[in-house]
Amino acid sequence: MKTLILTFLLSAFAISAFPQDPPPIPTSSGSFFQTASAYFTTFNTNAEMGWSQKGELAAGLASLRGPVNLANNLRLAYEVAPSVALESITRDSGISGTWLSQSLGVAYSFKRWDARLIPYAAAGYRFNESSERWYGEVGLRVNKKMTRYTFMGIGLGAQLPTGRPVLTAEAGFVF
């Protein structure tokens, strides 16, 4: 046992005796918003990863005003005609499976290389409120391909008639 401890201590001393390089200093001083803006405004025109698949499943986070400020967001969409998709959006609080809302809607995709601009409209039902349970939601999403089958996106919408803003961030895959 003493030999094992002595070997461990000598190994640790030998490893720490070698000089170590300091961590690299970032070369860019850009902010998160500059980086995100550059990501969503550049296109990879040579990539063979267009939006040819019919369905998609995305999970993310939704910022809502109401009883719960942040919600898990699960979206399933299927293209029924060129650039037109039916979609289902389920939101839950992330606490013991508490559903916040369920909505069904339609979305239209403007596709350009590896990005999409998606206006959408949906009708939904809130499970956790005593008044104004039914609502409509309209908004705009921007999705950008990461690989041939994965993407990331952000969105901004509003729930009507209350005018509650809905900000979403999601990642998903196409099939």
C-alpha positions as CSV (number, residue, x, y, z in Angstrom):
1,M,0.0,0.0,0.0
2,K,2.9,2.4,0.8
3,T,4.4,1.6,-2.6
4,L,1.1,2.5,-4.3
5,I,0.8,5.8,-2.4
6,L,4.4,6.7,-3.1
7,T,4.0,5.9,-6.8
8,F,0.9,8.0,-7.0
9,L,2.6,11.0,-5.3
10,L,5.7,10.7,-7.5
11,S,3.6,10.6,-10.6
12,A,1.6,13.6,-9.5
13,F,4.8,15.5,-8.8
14,A,6.3,14.5,-12.2
15,I,3.2,15.6,-14.1
16,S,3.0,18.9,-12.3
17,A,6.7,19.7,-12.8
18,F,6.3,20.1,-16.5
19,P,5.3,23.6,-17.7
20,Q,1.8,23.9,-18.9
21,D,0.6,26.3,-21.6
22,P,-2.0,28.9,-20.5
23,P,-5.5,28.5,-21.9
24,P,-5.9,30.1,-25.3
25,I,-7.1,33.7,-25.4
26,P,-10.2,34.1,-27.6
27,T,-9.3,36.0,-30.8
28,S,-12.8,37.4,-31.2
29,S,-14.2,40.0,-28.8
30,G,-17.7,39.7,-30.4
31,S,-20.8,39.3,-28.2
32,F,-23.2,36.4,-28.2
33,F,-25.7,38.4,-30.3
34,Q,-23.1,39.2,-32.9
35,T,-22.1,35.5,-33.1
36,A,-25.8,34.4,-33.4
37,S,-26.5,37.1,-35.9
38,A,-23.5,36.0,-38.1
39,Y,-24.6,32.4,-37.8
40,F,-28.2,33.1,-39.0
41,T,-27.2,35.5,-41.8
42,T,-24.6,33.4,-43.6
43,F,-25.4,30.6,-46.0
44,N,-23.5,27.5,-47.0
45,T,-24.3,27.5,-50.7
46,N,-22.2,24.4,-51.3
47,A,-23.7,22.2,-48.7
48,E,-25.9,19.3,-49.8
49,M,-28.2,19.6,-46.9
50,G,-31.3,21.3,-48.1
51,W,-34.7,20.9,-46.6
52,S,-36.0,17.9,-48.6
53,Q,-37.3,15.9,-45.7
54,K,-41.0,15.9,-44.9
55,G,-41.1,15.8,-41.1
56,E,-39.3,17.3,-38.2
57,L,-39.2,17.0,-34.4
58,A,-37.8,19.9,-32.3
59,A,-37.4,20.3,-28.6
60,G,-36.4,23.5,-26.8
61,L,-37.4,26.2,-24.4
62,A,-40.2,28.8,-24.6
63,S,-40.3,32.0,-22.7
64,L,-43.9,32.8,-21.8
65,R,-45.7,35.3,-19.6
66,G,-48.2,33.7,-17.3
67,P,-48.2,31.2,-14.4
68,V,-44.9,29.7,-15.7
69,N,-42.3,32.0,-17.3
70,L,-40.2,29.2,-18.9
71,A,-41.6,26.1,-20.5
72,N,-40.3,23.0,-22.3
73,N,-41.3,23.2,-25.9
74,L,-41.9,20.1,-28.1
75,R,-42.8,20.6,-31.7
76,L,-43.7,17.9,-34.3
77,A,-44.3,19.0,-37.9
78,Y,-45.1,17.2,-41.1
79,E,-45.1,18.8,-44.6
80,V,-48.4,18.0,-46.3
81,A,-47.8,20.1,-49.4
82,P,-44.7,21.9,-50.8
83,S,-43.6,24.3,-48.1
84,V,-46.8,23.8,-46.1
85,A,-46.7,21.8,-42.8
86,L,-49.1,20.9,-40.1
87,E,-47.6,21.1,-36.7
88,S,-48.3,20.3,-33.0
89,I,-46.7,22.2,-30.2
90,T,-46.8,20.8,-26.7
91,R,-45.5,22.9,-23.7
92,D,-45.0,21.7,-20.2
93,S,-43.5,23.2,-17.1
94,G,-40.9,20.5,-16.6
95,I,-42.1,19.9,-13.1
96,S,-43.7,16.5,-12.6
97,G,-45.2,16.4,-16.1
98,T,-47.4,19.4,-15.8
99,W,-48.8,20.3,-19.2
100,L,-49.2,24.0,-19.9
101,S,-50.7,24.0,-23.4
102,Q,-51.3,22.0,-26.5
103,S,-51.7,23.7,-29.9
104,L,-52.2,22.6,-33.5
105,G,-51.4,24.8,-36.5
106,V,-50.1,25.4,-39.9
107,A,-46.7,26.7,-41.0
108,Y,-45.3,27.9,-44.3
109,S,-41.6,27.6,-45.1
110,F,-39.5,30.0,-47.2
111,K,-36.4,27.9,-47.9
112,R,-33.0,29.3,-48.9
113,W,-30.0,26.9,-49.0
114,D,-29.5,25.9,-45.3
115,A,-32.0,28.2,-43.7
116,R,-35.7,28.6,-43.4
117,L,-38.0,31.5,-42.5
118,I,-41.3,30.1,-41.2
119,P,-44.4,32.1,-40.4
120,Y,-46.9,30.1,-38.5
121,A,-50.4,30.2,-37.0
122,A,-51.9,27.9,-34.4
123,A,-54.9,27.4,-32.1
124,G,-54.3,26.1,-28.7
125,Y,-55.7,25.2,-25.3
126,R,-54.1,26.1,-21.9
127,F,-54.5,23.5,-19.2
128,N,-53.5,25.5,-16.1
129,E,-55.6,28.7,-16.3
130,S,-59.1,29.3,-15.1
131,S,-60.0,32.0,-17.8
132,E,-58.9,32.5,-21.4
133,R,-58.1,28.8,-21.9
134,W,-58.4,28.9,-25.7
135,Y,-55.9,31.0,-27.6
136,G,-54.4,31.7,-31.0
137,E,-50.7,32.0,-31.6
138,V,-49.0,33.6,-34.6
139,G,-45.3,34.0,-35.1
140,L,-42.1,33.7,-37.1
141,R,-39.3,31.2,-36.7
142,V,-35.9,31.0,-38.3
143,N,-34.3,27.6,-38.6
144,K,-30.7,26.8,-39.7
145,K,-29.2,23.5,-40.6
146,M,-26.4,22.2,-38.5
147,T,-25.9,18.9,-40.3
148,R,-27.8,17.1,-43.0
149,Y,-30.5,15.9,-40.4
150,T,-30.2,18.4,-37.5
151,F,-31.1,22.1,-37.1
152,M,-31.3,24.9,-34.6
153,G,-33.8,27.7,-34.5
154,I,-35.2,30.7,-32.8
155,G,-38.7,32.1,-32.9
156,L,-40.9,35.0,-31.8
157,G,-44.6,34.9,-31.6
158,A,-47.6,36.3,-29.8
159,Q,-50.6,34.6,-28.1
160,L,-53.9,36.2,-28.9
161,P,-56.1,37.8,-27.6
162,T,-53.9,38.5,-24.6
163,G,-50.9,39.5,-26.6
164,R,-48.5,37.4,-24.5
165,P,-45.1,37.3,-26.3
166,V,-43.6,33.8,-26.9
167,L,-39.8,33.6,-27.5
168,T,-38.5,30.1,-28.4
169,A,-35.2,28.5,-28.9
170,E,-35.1,24.9,-30.3
171,A,-32.9,22.2,-31.7
172,G,-34.2,19.3,-33.7
173,F,-33.9,16.8,-36.5
174,V,-35.6,16.2,-39.8
175,F,-36.9,12.9,-41.1
